[in-house]
């Protein structure tokens, strides 16, 4: 869909990133007279159907008692990558699972109540999955930007 995005689409996405609950009428008012509410509604639906955007709630783990974030690199036995990744993705504390290149086969992000819980989780939940050979954990001290704040680069239009 990249080739189908224009500057109005990019503006709509930016406005929804700022306020995902904004109505089509509000977005149209912000864009000016050239774009109708109906056009905004159509564009949002097209962006949603094509997978460019997903509209939903984003939970802030820190506010619900999970202030500790760990990035974990997981080394996996040959032939076990997909199976291990799917098992990790099914665990509630894990927010992100991706195949990676370099030091680890999988990269995951974990939320925990405290450092002890993080280490226990990596040892007992991750380390005991069949096919996991080795883990390396880094404590994330702070984030400036997360995936839900990512904007489409302007050169995409």
N, C-alpha and C positions, 0 to 999 in steps of 0.2 A: 504494500500500500504506500510505501515511501514516495513513489512518484506521484501519487494522487493527493498528497498533502499540499495545501496552499497556505498563505499567510493567515487567512481567517481560521482555518483548522488549527494552526499553531497557537493563535490567540485564544481560541476556545479551550484548548488543552491547558494552556497557562492559567486561564481563569478558573478552570475546574481544579487544578492543582492547588490554587490558593483557597478555593472554597468549593468542595465537591458537592455541596448542597445547594449551590446557586441554581436558581430556576432559569429556564430558557429565556424567559422575559428579561431577567436581570442581565444575563449574558448579552442578549441582543441590545439592550440599552447601553451597555458598556462599549459594545462594538460600533455603535452609531446607526444612523438611519439606513445605511446601505445593506444591513443584514437584518432580516425579519426574525421574529421568534420562531416561526415555522421552519425557516432555513436553519437556525441553530439546532432545533430539535432533530431535524433530518441529519445534519452533520454529526451530532453526538451519536445518534443511532448508527450511522455508517462507521464512525470511528470505533464504536463498541463492537459492532458485528465483525469488523475486519481485524479485531484484536489489538488495535493501536492503543486503546485505553480500556481499563477495567474500573468500574465505579463500585466502590465498597468502603467499608469501615477499615481504618488502620488502627490497630491496638498499640498503645504505648506501653511496652512491658514494664518500664520503671514505675508507672503509676499503679500497677496492679501487683506489685511486690516482687518483681524480677529485675533488680537494678544491675546485676552482673552479666556481662556479655563476654563470651569466649569465642574466638575463631579457632577452629580445630582442623588441622590437616590430617587426613586419614590415609595411611598406606594400606592397600588392599591386595590380597592374593590374586594372581592371574585368573581370569575367567569369572571373578566374583564381583566385579565393579558394579554392574547394574543391580544385582541382588542386594548388596550391602547398601547402596544408595537408596533403594526403595525402602529398606528397613529403617534407615535413618530418617527418611522423609516422614515416616509414620509415627515418629516420636514427638510428643507435644512440645517439649522444651527446644526442639530444633526448629529454627526459623528459616534456614537456607541450606540447600544441599546442591552442590554442583561438581561435575567432573572438572579436574584441574590438571594442568601440566606443570611440571617442575618438581618441587619437593614432595608433594602428596598427590595421591590419585583422586581424592575427594576433598572438597573444602566445605565445611559446615559452620553454621553459626548457632550458638547455644545461649539461651537465657536461663539464669539461675537466681536463687534468692541471695546467695552469698558465695564466696570463693570456695568454701568447703563443699557446698552442694555441686558447684561446677566441676571440681576435681573428682568428686565421687561419681558424678554422672558420666564423665569421660571414661573413668576407670571401669565402672560397673555396667553402664548401659552401652557405651560405644565399644569399649575394649573387649567385651564378651560376645560381640556379634561374630558369628562364624565368617571367616574371611578377612577380618581386620587383623593386620599384622603389627601396626605401629600407629601411634597418634602423637601429635605435637600440638600443644595448646598455647595460645597467646591470649592474655587478658586484654580486652578492649577497654581502654580507660575512658574514651569519649568519642563521639561521632559528630562531625560537622554536617554531613549530608548522608541521606539514606536513599534507597531505591525509589521510594514514593515521592521524593523531592526531585528526581531526575527530570530534566526538561529535554524536549526534542531539539537538537542543535538547529540553529537558524538556517544553515546551509542545506537542510533537508527539503526546503520548499522550492 
